[in-house]
Amino acid sequence: MKKIKTYKAVHPEKHSLSFDIKKMETIYEKTKGQADEPHRHDYFIILFVKSAKGKHIIDFNEFDLADRQIWFISPGQVHQIIEEQKSYGSAITFSQQFMIENGIDKHFIDDLYLFQNFGFTPPLSLNIQAFENISSLINNIWKDVHSDKKFKYQAIGAWLKLALIECYSLCELGQESNTQKVQASVTLLKNFKSILEKKYQTWHKVNQYAQQLNISSDYLNASIKSLTGKSVKEQIQNRIIVAAKRLLLFSGLTTKEIAYELGFSEPANFSQFFKKCTGISPSKFGK
């Protein structure tokens, strides 16, 4: 079975670079509008879309590609863009190394909750004023990338950080009235997601995560659902399903092997779980 394509270098020609920005229309012209196969990257991607029409599939969820959108794609996410016409905008790519070199802390990225490494990741839709505000920051990044100034990547890092803060301010998390309460919930969500990423293969029950966080299952569930709209159980199930789909399509493992890989004691239990969550059997999805 063919494994999923993974892009490792931020810049396709200059592998030493840890930041790049390209025009979406240039990418469209270069590829002649042909969609790439589903793939993933070892770096972060921000798509700042001025105008577009088509589909963007991220971790097996399909979204409309439309005007005035921003997409945040994390390392490891499987995605595919299918354009019905030429898109206009900017594609920004940067690595963990770029963040380290330019004072962007990993916790800063986590706290923004814009990048998620699995599951339901819709775009941020912008009104005209918000689009113009962020567009100005993106233009500054573009100018500095093509300049000869001495500390241009430090400047780019600053513009990027400002753009991310501006995006965060547009999200619902930044519009709640009880800031202290929301911040506590955001911190809890970040901690839960961190544990989930490490333990989803072996911990399938809500109380396991609640105990690790030293809180009750009810409190954990209420906090997570208030921010994401999904219960803790749904979050756990979604993480397992995303992993299962990736393995079924790209790993070459059998259904039985995948079941054990994901912590199921019996392959039949995995098949039943997968069908209940997706509506089809693992074998049919793999085909």
C-alpha positions in Angstrom: 0.0 0.0 0.0 1.3 3.5 -0.9 2.2 5.6 2.1 1.1 9.1 2.4 3.3 11.8 0.9 5.0 14.0 3.4 6.7 17.3 2.6 9.6 17.9 5.0 11.3 21.0 3.7 9.6 24.4 4.2 11.2 25.7 1.1 11.3 23.2 -1.8 14.6 24.6 -3.3 16.4 26.0 -0.3 16.1 23.4 2.4 18.0 25.4 4.9 15.2 28.0 5.1 12.7 27.7 7.9 10.2 30.2 6.5 8.5 30.8 3.1 5.6 32.7 1.6 4.1 32.1 -1.8 1.2 33.5 -3.8 -1.6 31.0 -4.1 -2.2 32.1 -7.7 1.5 31.3 -8.5 1.1 27.8 -7.0 -2.1 27.3 -9.1 -0.3 28.3 -12.3 2.7 26.1 -11.5 0.5 23.1 -10.9 -1.9 24.0 -13.8 -4.7 23.8 -11.3 -4.2 20.1 -10.6 -4.9 19.0 -7.1 -2.1 17.4 -5.2 -2.8 14.0 -3.7 -3.7 13.9 0.0 -0.5 14.7 1.9 1.0 16.2 5.0 3.8 18.5 6.1 6.4 18.6 8.8 5.8 22.3 9.4 3.0 24.8 10.0 0.9 26.3 7.2 -1.2 29.4 7.1 -3.4 30.0 4.0 -4.6 33.6 3.7 -7.2 33.4 1.0 -8.4 36.5 -0.8 -10.7 34.7 -3.3 -11.2 31.0 -4.0 -13.7 28.4 -5.0 -13.4 24.7 -4.3 -12.9 22.3 -1.4 -10.3 21.9 1.3 -10.2 18.4 2.9 -8.5 18.3 6.3 -8.2 15.0 8.3 -11.1 13.6 6.2 -13.4 16.6 6.9 -14.5 18.6 3.8 -14.9 22.4 3.9 -15.7 24.9 1.2 -12.8 27.0 -0.1 -14.2 30.5 -0.3 -13.3 34.2 -0.2 -11.7 35.9 2.8 -10.6 32.9 4.8 -7.6 31.9 6.9 -6.7 28.3 7.3 -4.3 27.0 10.0 -2.8 23.6 9.3 -0.6 21.8 11.8 2.4 19.5 11.2 1.1 16.0 10.5 -2.4 16.8 9.4 -3.6 15.1 6.2 -5.1 17.6 3.8 -5.9 18.2 0.1 -7.0 21.4 -1.7 -9.2 21.0 -4.7 -9.6 24.3 -6.6 -12.4 24.9 -9.1 -10.7 28.1 -10.3 -7.5 30.0 -9.7 -7.2 31.0 -6.0 -5.7 34.3 -4.9 -4.0 34.8 -1.6 -0.8 33.8 0.3 0.5 30.5 1.6 2.8 30.9 4.6 5.0 28.0 5.8 7.3 27.9 8.8 8.9 25.4 11.0 9.5 24.9 14.7 13.0 26.0 14.1 11.8 29.3 12.7 9.7 29.8 15.9 12.7 29.0 18.1 15.0 31.4 16.2 12.6 34.3 16.3 11.3 34.1 19.9 7.9 32.5 19.1 7.3 30.2 22.1 5.6 26.8 21.4 3.2 27.6 24.3 2.2 30.8 22.5 1.0 28.8 19.5 -0.8 26.3 21.8 -2.5 29.1 23.8 -3.9 30.7 20.6 -5.7 27.4 19.8 -5.6 28.3 16.1 -3.5 25.2 15.0 -4.9 21.8 15.9 -3.2 18.6 14.9 -6.3 16.6 14.3 -10.0 16.6 13.8 -12.4 19.4 12.9 -10.4 22.4 11.7 -12.6 24.8 9.8 -11.3 28.1 8.4 -11.5 31.5 10.1 -13.9 33.6 8.0 -13.2 37.3 7.9 -15.3 40.4 7.4 -13.9 43.1 5.1 -12.3 45.2 7.9 -10.6 42.2 9.5 -9.4 41.0 6.1 -7.8 44.4 5.4 -6.2 44.5 8.8 -4.5 41.1 8.5 -3.8 41.7 4.8 -1.6 44.6 5.8 0.4 42.4 8.1 0.8 39.7 5.4 1.9 42.4 2.9 4.6 43.5 5.4 5.8 39.9 5.6 5.9 39.7 1.8 8.0 42.9 1.5 10.5 41.8 4.2 11.0 38.3 2.6 12.0 40.0 -0.6 14.1 42.7 1.0 17.8 42.8 1.9 17.4 44.2 5.4 19.8 42.7 7.9 17.3 41.4 10.5 14.5 40.6 8.1 13.6 37.2 9.5 13.3 38.7 13.0 11.0 41.3 11.5 9.0 38.6 9.7 8.7 36.7 13.0 7.3 39.9 14.6 4.8 40.4 11.8 3.7 36.8 11.9 3.2 36.9 15.7 1.1 40.1 15.3 -1.0 38.4 12.5 -1.6 35.4 14.8 -2.7 37.6 17.7 -5.0 39.5 15.4 -6.6 36.2 14.2 -7.0 35.0 17.8 -8.8 38.3 18.7 -11.3 37.4 16.0 -12.1 34.0 17.4 -15.0 33.4 19.9 -12.5 32.5 22.6 -11.3 36.1 22.6 -14.8 37.6 22.8 -16.1 36.0 26.0 -16.9 38.4 28.8 -15.5 36.4 31.7 -11.8 36.5 30.6 -10.4 34.8 33.7 -12.9 31.9 33.5 -12.3 31.4 29.8 -8.5 31.5 30.2 -8.7 28.8 32.8 -10.8 26.7 30.4 -8.4 27.3 27.6 -5.5 26.2 29.8 -7.4 23.1 30.7 -8.2 22.4 27.1 -4.6 22.7 26.1 -3.5 20.3 28.9 -6.3 17.8 27.9 -5.2 17.9 24.3 -1.6 17.4 25.2 -2.5 14.3 27.3 -4.9 13.0 24.6 -2.2 13.2 22.0 0.1 11.0 24.1 -2.5 8.6 25.5 -5.3 8.2 22.9 -3.9 4.7 21.9 -4.3 3.4 25.4 -6.8 5.6 27.3 -10.3 5.5 25.8 -12.3 6.6 28.8 -13.1 10.1 30.1 -12.3 9.4 33.7 -8.7 8.4 32.8 -8.1 12.0 31.5 -10.0 13.6 34.4 -7.9 11.7 37.0 -4.7 12.7 35.3 -5.8 16.4 35.4 -7.0 16.0 39.1 -10.6 17.1 38.3 -14.0 15.5 38.0 -15.2 14.0 34.7 -18.2 16.3 34.8 -16.0 19.5 35.2 -13.7 18.4 32.5 -16.5 17.6 30.1 -18.3 20.9 30.8 -15.2 23.0 30.3 -14.1 21.2 27.0 -17.6 21.3 25.6 -18.1 25.0 26.4 -15.0 25.8 24.2 -15.2 23.2 21.4 -18.8 22.3 21.2 -17.8 18.6 21.6 -17.8 16.4 24.7 -14.6 14.8 26.0 -15.9 11.5 24.8 -16.4 12.9 21.3 -12.9 14.4 21.4 -11.3 11.0 22.4 -13.4 9.2 19.7 -12.5 11.7 17.1 -8.7 11.4 17.8 -8.9 7.6 17.5 -10.9 7.8 14.3 -8.5 10.2 12.7 -5.6 8.0 13.6 -7.6 4.9 12.3 -8.4 6.6 9.0 -4.7 7.6 8.5 -3.6 4.0 9.2 -6.2 2.4 7.1 -5.3 4.5 4.1 -1.6 5.0 4.4 0.1 2.5 6.7 -0.4 -0.9 4.9 -1.4 -2.5 8.3 -4.3 -4.9 8.5 -7.5 -4.0 10.3 -6.4 -6.4 13.0 -3.0 -4.8 13.4 -4.6 -1.3 13.5 -7.1 -2.5 16.2 -4.2 -3.5 18.5 -2.2 -0.4 17.5 -5.1 1.8 18.8 -5.6 -0.1 22.0 -8.5 -2.4 21.3 -8.4 -5.8 22.9 -10.3 -7.4 20.0 -10.4 -6.4 16.3 -14.2 -6.9 16.4 -14.5 -4.2 19.0 -12.5 -1.8 16.8 -14.6 -2.6 13.8 -17.8 -2.0 15.8 -16.4 1.3 17.2 -15.3 2.5 13.7 -18.6 1.7 12.1 -20.6 3.4 14.9 -18.5 6.6 14.5 -18.3 6.7 10.7 -21.2 4.7 9.4 -19.0 2.3 7.4 -16.7 -0.6 8.3 -12.9 -0.2 8.4 -12.5 -2.5 5.4 -14.9 -0.4 3.3 -13.2 2.8 4.3 -9.8 1.4 3.3 -11.1 0.6 -0.1 
